[in-house]
């Protein structure tokens, strides 16, 4: 994801789609919210999201109200273990936005 963003050179977004700047802003805001939720599960750990995942231990199974919508590919509106929410974020959400950024540069 970082390599895609660092490569830059993005063109305009198709009508009705997010621009590269909007995608990156969305990802930053989303990561911050996920960091806050993970830190809440760990009672105040201040490491960033990726470092937090390794520390979760049993807290990873804590149910968290989750609302995810990735077009028609993924719709979740139910409590999930936090580890599952993070997994969906990494395997579905981030790759989708990475692909959007790649298309905008092409």
N, C-alpha and C positions, 0 to 999 in steps of 0.2 A: 504494500500500500504506500509506504513512504517513497519508494522508488518511483512509483507512478506519479505521485504528487510532485516530487522533486524534478521529474523530467519536464514538467510544465508544457508550455506551448499549446494550451487548450484553445480550441475554437469555440464558437457560439453553440449554445445548447439548442437542440430542436425545440420548436414551439411546444410549450406545456411541460418541458423537462427542466430539471435543475441545471444551473450553470456549474462549472467546475468550482467556482468560489462558494456557491451554495452547498455543494456536496461536501467540500472540506469543512465548512462551518458546521454543517449538520453532524459530521463525524466527530469533530472536536467537542461539540455540545453533548453528543451521545456518550462519548468516552467519559466526559466529566460526570455525567449522571450515573454511569455504570461504576465509576470509581467511588463516588459518594455512597452508592448502595453497597458496594463490596466493603468499603471501610466501615459502614454501619454494622455489617455482619461481623466484622473483626474487631469492633469496638475501638475504633480510632487509629488503626494502622495508617501511616501516611505514605506508603510506597505507591507507585503508580499501578495502573490496571494490570499489566502483564505480570509484574512482580507479585501482585496480590493473589492472583489465581493459584500460585503454588502454595500459598500460605493458608488457603481456605480450610483444608482438612474437612472435618465433619460439617462445618458451616456451609460448605458447598451444596449440601442437600437441603438447606433452608428453603422452604417454599416462598416465592416472591411473585406478587401479582405481575403478570407479564402481558404486554400488548405489543405484538409485532405484526407488521403487515408489509410484505414484500410483493407487491402486485398480486397476482393470482398464485404465485409460487408458494407462499407461506402466509398463513393467517393464524395467529395464536392470540387468544384472549382468555387466559386461564392462569392459575398459579402453576409455576414450574420450579423445580429446584434451581437455585441460582447458577449452578454449574451448567445446567442445560441452557439457560438463557445466555450465558457467556459463550457456550459452544455454538448456538445459533447465530450469535453476533459475529463470531469469527469465521464460521463456515458458510454463512449465507449472506448476512448483511454487508460485511466488509468486501467480499468478492464482487457483489453486485455493484457497489459504488466504485470499486477499482475498475471494473469493466466500463462503467459510465465515463470515468475520467479518461480511460484509454481511447474510447470512441471519440470523445471531444478533442483529443489531440490528433487523431488520424485525419 
